[in-house]
Amino acid sequence: MDVVVIGAGQAGLSAAYHLRRRGFAPAVEGGGEGGGAGFVVLDADEAPGGAWAHRSPSLRMATVHGFHDLPDFELPTPDPAAPAREVVPGYFAAYEAKHALPVVRPVRVRTARSLADSRLLVHTDAGDWTARALINATGTWTRPFLPHYPGHFAGRQLHYADYRGPASFAGLRVVVVGGGASAIQVLSEIAEVAETFWVTRTPPVYRDGPFSPEAGRAAVAMVEERVRQGLPVRSVVSVTGLGPSVAYRRAKELGALARRPMFDRLTEHGVAWGARELAVDAIVWATGFRPEVGHLAPLGLRGPGGGIRMDGTRAAADPRIHLVGYGPSASTVGANRAGRAAVNGIVRLLGDPLRPVAAGATGPALEATGGAGAMVTAASASAAEAPPSAAGAGGLVPAQRS
């Protein structure tokens, strides 16, 4: 391939759209259209939807913490009461088909590493792909973060990733840990059927009124500065504060927002602050996620600060690698913008596949791609608008893998 995209969530689909729009050929059996190189999207799930397919059935479109359309295809106005885990995956599936995106699934990427000839080797449970550039869009859902606290709790514990609604907590005493939108969603639901106790590490920051573009840019800039320095990623939500969402208003109505400081330890029957113990039946850890980037370890991208130092979407240590849905782009609107920015960077690296290269000419397109990208001409530009094919809707299998 010219480009391998890992992940078919919001960020991966945005990147795939922009790759096709810029003239990179969607992969078919035997390579790109016309036998060239092109691009492919590898997705670990059985079906479209990314992390949305794994969200709690109780999360409705009315309580989703913001959603932005993918480029060139609006999400039809959904029923506010419809489960997000059905609406968004259906939208993603339609998007893949509409734009004939070459998504191969299920494919789990094990590692990505450099080859001696400057290509990248992407090793998966379904064989290997090679590429001249890589867009990583693996998100965070598969890496739920559980902080360690001393002690042992004999009751039920689960992370937000495994939360499936309030029904199983009816009549119980439940601690909800976390200061973000996920914790507010859980409180707004469980407090209807159980006694809840809200615990956060730091006092929550509340935001009145709509989130202005200026505030959004300031929040993204704070996260962006961390990744530019190679520090561990903080979520955008961690610096935006809690806004007046539907879930927030419902939790407030139920009296569930009486925040307590973080406990010191777990006990057999609950949690404790010094000598003061609170007996509970269950703990829900709405403590966030970490980026899923372990497969990139052989590339040596992590810096001394513990994170991957970034220059925009590009890994500072390797211009062939772009990360989208990472750090400042870990939101639906950020993922869209990051997909476009990553593809622009790859075009600068590999050359413009829509610009023919004269015989005997040299330059970035010919040198970086061995000519394959440069051989895509105006025919591929019209192909980018072609109707979806069965292969483009997902499920194609490369004819050959090393």
C-alpha positions in Angstrom: 0.0 0.0 0.0 0.9 3.7 -0.2 -1.0 4.2 3.1 -2.4 1.9 5.7 -5.0 3.3 8.1 -5.4 1.4 11.4 -8.9 1.8 12.8 -12.3 2.6 11.2 -13.9 4.9 13.9 -14.6 8.6 13.3 -10.9 9.5 12.8 -10.1 6.6 10.6 -13.1 7.1 8.3 -12.3 10.8 8.0 -8.7 10.0 7.0 -9.9 7.4 4.5 -12.3 9.9 3.0 -9.6 12.5 2.5 -7.1 9.9 1.1 -9.7 9.0 -1.6 -10.5 12.7 -2.2 -6.9 13.5 -2.7 -6.5 10.7 -5.3 -5.2 7.6 -3.4 -6.8 4.6 -4.8 -9.0 2.4 -2.6 -7.4 -1.1 -2.3 -9.0 -4.0 -4.2 -7.7 -7.5 -4.6 -4.2 -7.3 -5.8 -3.6 -3.7 -4.8 -5.1 -0.3 -5.6 -7.5 0.4 -8.5 -5.7 -0.5 -11.7 -3.2 -2.7 -9.9 -1.4 0.2 -8.2 -0.7 0.6 -4.5 -3.4 2.9 -3.0 -4.7 2.6 0.6 -6.5 0.3 2.9 -8.2 0.6 6.3 -7.7 -2.2 8.8 -10.4 -2.5 11.5 -10.4 -4.9 14.5 -14.2 -5.0 14.9 -16.6 -7.5 13.2 -18.8 -4.6 11.9 -18.8 -0.8 11.5 -19.2 1.5 14.4 -15.9 1.8 16.2 -16.2 2.4 19.9 -19.8 3.5 19.5 -20.8 -0.1 18.9 -19.6 -1.0 22.4 -21.3 1.8 24.4 -24.0 1.1 26.9 -27.5 0.4 25.4 -28.7 3.1 27.9 -26.8 5.9 26.1 -29.4 7.6 23.9 -28.7 10.1 21.2 -30.3 12.8 23.4 -27.6 12.2 26.0 -24.6 11.8 23.7 -21.8 14.3 24.7 -21.6 16.0 21.3 -21.3 14.4 17.8 -20.1 15.9 14.6 -20.9 14.6 11.1 -18.2 12.9 9.0 -17.1 14.9 6.0 -19.5 15.0 3.0 -22.3 13.0 4.6 -24.6 14.3 7.3 -26.0 12.1 10.0 -29.8 12.0 9.4 -31.7 13.5 12.3 -32.0 10.7 14.7 -34.7 9.9 17.2 -33.4 11.4 20.5 -34.5 8.2 22.3 -32.6 5.9 19.9 -29.6 4.0 21.4 -26.3 5.6 20.2 -24.8 2.2 19.8 -27.3 1.5 17.0 -27.6 5.0 15.3 -23.9 5.8 15.0 -22.7 2.4 13.7 -25.5 2.4 11.2 -24.3 5.9 10.1 -20.7 4.7 9.8 -21.7 1.6 7.8 -23.6 3.9 5.3 -20.6 6.2 5.2 -18.2 3.4 4.3 -20.6 2.3 1.5 -21.3 5.8 0.2 -17.6 6.6 -0.3 -16.5 3.0 -1.2 -13.9 2.9 1.5 -11.7 -0.1 1.5 -12.2 -1.4 5.1 -10.9 -4.8 5.9 -12.3 -6.5 9.0 -11.9 -8.1 11.4 -8.1 -7.5 11.4 -6.2 -7.0 14.6 -2.9 -5.2 14.2 -0.1 -6.7 16.3 2.9 -4.5 15.5 4.1 -1.9 13.1 7.8 -1.6 12.4 10.3 -0.2 9.8 11.8 -2.3 7.1 15.3 -1.7 5.7 13.9 -0.2 2.4 12.1 2.6 4.3 8.7 1.0 4.1 6.6 0.1 7.1 5.5 -3.5 7.9 2.1 -3.8 9.6 1.8 -7.2 11.1 -1.7 -8.5 11.9 -3.6 -11.6 12.8 -4.7 -11.8 9.2 -1.3 -11.4 7.5 1.1 -8.6 6.8 0.7 -5.3 4.9 3.5 -3.0 3.8 3.1 0.8 3.4 5.0 4.0 2.8 3.0 5.8 5.4 0.7 4.9 8.3 -2.3 6.7 9.8 -3.0 5.4 13.3 -6.7 5.8 14.4 -7.0 3.3 17.1 -8.6 5.6 19.7 -8.8 4.7 23.4 -11.8 2.5 24.0 -9.8 -0.7 24.2 -7.6 0.6 26.9 -9.8 1.5 29.9 -7.9 3.1 32.8 -8.3 1.7 36.3 -6.4 3.6 39.0 -4.8 1.6 41.8 -5.9 2.1 45.3 -4.8 0.0 48.3 -7.1 -2.5 49.9 -9.6 -5.0 48.7 -13.3 -4.6 47.9 -15.5 -7.7 48.0 -18.4 -6.2 46.1 -18.9 -5.5 42.4 -16.5 -3.3 40.5 -16.6 -2.4 36.8 -15.1 0.2 34.5 -17.4 2.5 32.4 -16.4 0.4 29.3 -18.3 -2.5 30.8 -21.3 -0.5 32.0 -24.6 -1.6 30.4 -27.2 0.5 32.1 -28.7 1.0 35.5 -31.0 -2.1 35.8 -28.5 -4.3 37.6 -27.9 -1.7 40.3 -31.5 -1.3 41.4 -31.8 -0.9 45.2 -28.0 -0.9 45.7 -25.5 1.6 47.1 -23.1 2.6 44.4 -20.0 4.7 44.3 -19.3 6.4 40.9 -15.7 7.5 40.5 -14.7 10.2 37.9 -15.2 13.8 37.0 -16.1 13.6 33.3 -19.1 13.3 31.1 -19.1 9.5 31.5 -19.5 9.7 35.2 -22.3 12.2 34.8 -24.1 9.8 32.4 -23.8 7.0 34.9 -25.0 9.1 37.8 -28.0 10.4 35.8 -29.1 6.8 35.2 -28.2 4.9 38.3 -29.5 7.6 40.7 -33.0 6.8 39.4 -32.9 3.3 40.8 -30.1 3.3 43.5 -28.4 5.4 46.2 -25.3 6.9 44.6 -22.1 8.6 45.9 -20.0 10.7 43.5 -16.3 10.7 44.1 -13.7 12.7 42.1 -9.9 13.2 42.5 -10.2 16.9 42.0 -13.2 19.2 42.3 -15.2 19.2 39.1 -15.1 22.3 37.0 -18.6 23.5 35.8 -19.2 25.5 32.7 -22.3 27.5 32.3 -23.9 28.1 28.8 -22.7 26.8 25.4 -19.1 26.0 24.7 -17.8 28.9 22.6 -15.4 28.4 19.7 -12.8 30.5 21.6 -13.1 28.2 24.7 -12.8 25.2 22.4 -9.6 26.4 20.8 -8.1 27.2 24.2 -8.9 23.8 25.5 -7.5 22.0 22.4 -4.3 24.2 22.6 -3.7 23.0 26.2 -3.9 19.4 25.2 -1.9 20.0 22.0 1.0 21.6 24.0 1.3 18.4 26.0 1.6 16.2 23.0 4.0 18.6 21.4 6.3 18.2 24.4 5.9 14.4 24.3 4.0 14.3 27.6 1.3 11.7 28.4 -2.0 12.6 26.8 -4.8 14.4 28.6 -8.3 14.3 27.1 -9.9 17.4 25.7 -12.8 16.9 28.0 -10.5 17.1 31.0 -9.9 20.8 30.3 -13.3 21.8 29.0 -15.3 21.3 32.2 -18.8 19.9 32.7 -21.4 21.7 30.6 -25.2 21.8 31.0 -25.9 18.6 29.2 -29.2 16.6 29.4 -27.4 14.0 31.6 -26.0 16.7 33.8 -29.4 18.3 34.3 -31.0 15.0 35.1 -28.2 14.1 37.6 -28.7 17.4 39.3 -32.5 16.9 39.5 -31.9 13.6 41.2 -29.5 15.2 43.8 -26.6 13.0 42.5 -24.0 15.8 42.2 -22.9 16.1 45.8 -19.3 15.4 45.1 -17.0 13.8 47.7 -13.2 13.9 47.6 -11.3 10.8 46.5 -11.1 8.0 49.1 -7.8 6.7 50.5 -8.4 3.0 50.2 -10.8 0.2 49.4 -12.2 -1.9 52.2 -14.0 -5.3 52.1 -17.4 -3.6 52.3 -16.7 -0.2 50.6 -14.3 2.7 50.6 -12.7 4.7 53.3 -11.3 8.2 54.1 -8.9 7.6 57.0 -11.0 6.1 59.8 -14.3 6.9 58.1 -15.7 4.1 56.0 -18.6 4.1 53.6 -20.3 0.8 53.0 -21.4 0.2 49.4 -22.4 -2.6 47.1 -20.7 -1.6 43.9 -18.1 0.8 42.4 -18.3 2.1 38.8 -14.9 3.5 37.7 -15.7 6.2 35.1 -11.9 7.0 35.1 -11.3 7.4 31.4 -9.1 5.6 28.8 -5.6 5.7 27.5 -4.5 5.8 23.8 -4.2 2.4 22.2 -0.7 2.7 20.7 1.1 -0.3 22.0 1.4 -1.8 18.5 3.6 1.2 17.5 6.2 0.4 20.2 8.7 -1.1 17.7 8.9 2.3 15.9 10.4 3.9 19.0 8.0 6.9 19.0 7.8 7.5 22.7 10.0 10.2 24.2 11.5 10.7 27.6 8.3 12.3 28.9 6.4 9.1 28.4 4.2 10.2 25.5 4.6 10.4 21.7 5.9 13.9 20.8 3.7 15.3 18.0 4.0 18.0 15.4 0.3 18.4 14.5 -0.9 14.9 13.6 2.6 13.7 12.6 4.9 11.8 15.0 7.9 14.1 15.5 10.2 11.1 15.4 8.9 9.7 12.1 7.3 11.7 9.3 5.7 8.6 7.9 3.5 8.1 11.0 0.4 10.2 11.7 -1.9 9.8 14.8 -5.5 10.9 14.5 -8.1 10.8 17.3 -5.1 11.2 19.6 -4.6 14.0 22.2 -6.2 17.2 20.9 -8.1 15.3 18.1 -9.7 12.9 20.5 -13.2 14.2 19.8 -15.6 13.8 16.9 -14.9 17.3 15.5 -11.2 17.0 16.2 -11.0 13.6 14.5 -12.5 15.0 11.3 -10.0 17.8 11.2 -7.1 15.5 12.1 -8.0 13.1 9.2 -7.7 15.9 6.7 -4.5 17.3 8.3 -2.9 13.8 8.3 -3.6 13.3 4.6 -2.3 16.7 3.7 1.0 15.7 5.5 1.1 12.4 3.7 0.6 14.2 0.3 3.6 16.4 1.2 5.7 13.4 2.0 4.7 11.0 -0.9 3.7 13.5 -3.5 0.3 14.3 -5.0 -1.2 11.2 -6.6 -3.4 13.3 -8.9 -0.4 15.1 -10.5 1.1 13.1 -13.4 4.9 12.9 -13.3 6.7 13.4 -16.7 8.8 10.6 -18.0 12.3 10.7 -16.5 11.2 13.2 -13.9 12.2 12.9 -10.3 10.7 14.4 -7.2 8.9 13.6 -4.0 6.0 11.7 -5.6 8.3 9.4 -7.7 11.1 9.0 -5.2 8.9 8.4 -2.1 6.5 6.1 -3.7 8.5 4.3 -6.3 6.2 5.9 -8.9 3.1 4.0 -7.8 1.3 7.0 -6.3 2.3 9.3 -9.2 0.8 6.9 -11.7 -2.7 7.6 -10.4 -4.0 10.1 -12.9 -7.3 11.9 -13.6 -9.0 8.5 -14.0 -8.7 8.0 -10.3 -10.1 11.4 -9.6 -13.3 10.4 -11.3 -13.1 7.0 -9.5 -13.3 8.9 -6.2 -16.8 9.8 -7.1 -17.8 6.3 -8.3 -20.7 4.6 -6.7 -20.0 2.1 -3.9 -18.9 -1.4 -4.8 -19.4 -4.5 -2.8 -15.7 -4.6 -2.0 -15.7 -0.9 -1.0 -18.3 -1.6 1.6 -16.0 -3.8 3.6 -14.9 -7.4 3.8 -12.4 -7.5 0.9 -9.4 -9.6 1.3 -6.0 -8.7 -0.3 -5.0 -11.4 -2.9 -1.5 -11.5 -1.5 0.1 -10.9 1.8 3.7 -11.5 2.8 
